[in-house]
Amino acid sequence: MNNIINIQIVKNSKGGHEDLLFEIPELNIHKELDTYYFTLAIETKKQCYQNKHAVVELISFWKKKITEMNNGDVIYLPIDFSDQYTGCLKVEKGNSLKLTYGYSMQEGHSINPMNPIYFYKTVTDFKTEYEKSLIANQLAFIKCLTTLIVQLNKV
């Protein structure tokens, strides 16, 4: 069975650009995103830190917030931090989770990519980028996120 979402970091020579692969296979969403703002965020850390650790922290944040959701909650999980916008996954909880990919015009540099606490519930201008949404079981999505964390920590 495929993961609900896939996230990988690839090595390239583009300086933090197009090195974060994000996909939702069932929706045919395949994006090459940037780790640039992750790099800026980890520069303030004293220990040896890599972009993969920062991405793991973001996915761990996602997992925690998904776990805390109640029926009727809507949250926004950022993944694409850009100068002009922030690409994110809109998550609506009913009996299952409804996942929709889109963006907010909140600028990516204004959000902490490792702890987007001031983003995930404050989005008021979400625009869907694709017409389709995906219905996912909450426990299956949490398991998917756990798998992604393990995979990224191995790299």
JOWOHU-V506277 format. One record per residue. N is the residue number from 1. PSI is psi in whole degrees, 0 to 359 (999 if undefined). OMEGA is omega in whole degrees, -180 to 180 (NA if undefined). NEAR is the number of other C-alpha atoms within 12 Angstrom. Layout:
# JOWOHU-V506277
N	PSI	OMEGA	NEAR
N	PSI	OMEGA	NEAR
This chain:
# JOWOHU-V506277
1	136	179	8
2	154	172	15
3	153	176	22
4	316	173	33
5	157	174	35
6	140	176	30
7	128	178	37
8	151	172	33
9	129	180	34
10	151	176	23
11	131	173	18
12	182	-178	15
13	30	-175	9
14	13	174	15
15	50	178	19
16	14	179	26
17	141	178	25
18	38	-179	24
19	5	177	28
20	107	-178	33
21	128	-179	27
22	129	178	33
23	149	170	24
24	94	-172	28
25	318	-177	18
26	340	179	20
27	5	-177	21
28	37	177	18
29	119	178	25
30	113	-175	20
31	143	171	28
32	105	-175	25
33	181	-176	31
34	147	171	35
35	9	-175	40
36	311	-179	31
37	336	171	32
38	317	179	40
39	315	178	27
40	320	-179	25
41	325	-177	29
42	349	178	25
43	334	-179	16
44	350	179	14
45	141	-179	16
46	325	-178	9
47	168	177	9
48	116	-175	12
49	147	178	20
50	164	179	26
51	324	-178	35
52	325	178	34
53	321	179	30
54	319	178	35
55	321	177	45
56	319	178	33
57	320	178	31
58	313	-179	37
59	325	176	39
60	321	175	30
61	312	178	31
62	311	-177	38
63	316	180	29
64	314	-177	24
65	325	176	30
66	318	-180	38
67	325	-177	25
68	354	-175	17
69	143	173	26
70	161	177	18
71	135	-180	18
72	347	180	14
73	148	173	22
74	127	177	27
75	165	-178	38
76	121	-177	41
77	107	-176	42
78	147	176	46
79	332	-176	49
80	98	-178	43
81	110	-176	41
82	165	179	29
83	324	-173	18
84	343	-173	16
85	177	172	25
86	117	175	39
87	139	-175	39
88	165	176	41
89	118	175	40
90	128	-178	39
91	121	179	40
92	129	-178	30
93	124	169	28
94	231	173	18
95	332	176	16
96	184	175	22
97	136	174	31
98	118	-177	28
99	126	180	34
100	130	180	34
101	138	178	37
102	211	-176	30
103	162	173	32
104	151	179	34
105	4	172	27
106	129	-176	30
107	135	-176	23
108	328	-178	31
109	347	-180	25
110	2	-175	23
111	135	174	34
112	113	-176	31
113	343	180	43
114	345	180	33
115	74	-175	28
116	48	-176	36
117	329	-178	22
118	14	179	19
119	315	-163	38
120	338	178	37
121	2	-173	24
122	358	-177	20
123	127	178	30
124	356	-175	16
125	32	-178	19
126	133	174	29
127	129	179	22
128	141	179	22
129	339	180	20
130	151	-176	21
131	339	-174	14
132	154	173	17
133	164	180	25
134	133	175	28
135	126	-177	23
136	147	173	27
137	136	-177	22
138	314	-180	30
139	323	177	19
140	321	180	22
141	319	177	33
142	318	178	28
143	319	177	25
144	314	-180	28
145	320	177	32
146	317	178	30
147	317	179	25
148	319	179	33
149	314	179	29
150	314	-179	21
151	315	-179	21
152	326	179	28
153	338	179	22
154	328	-174	13
155	999	NA	16
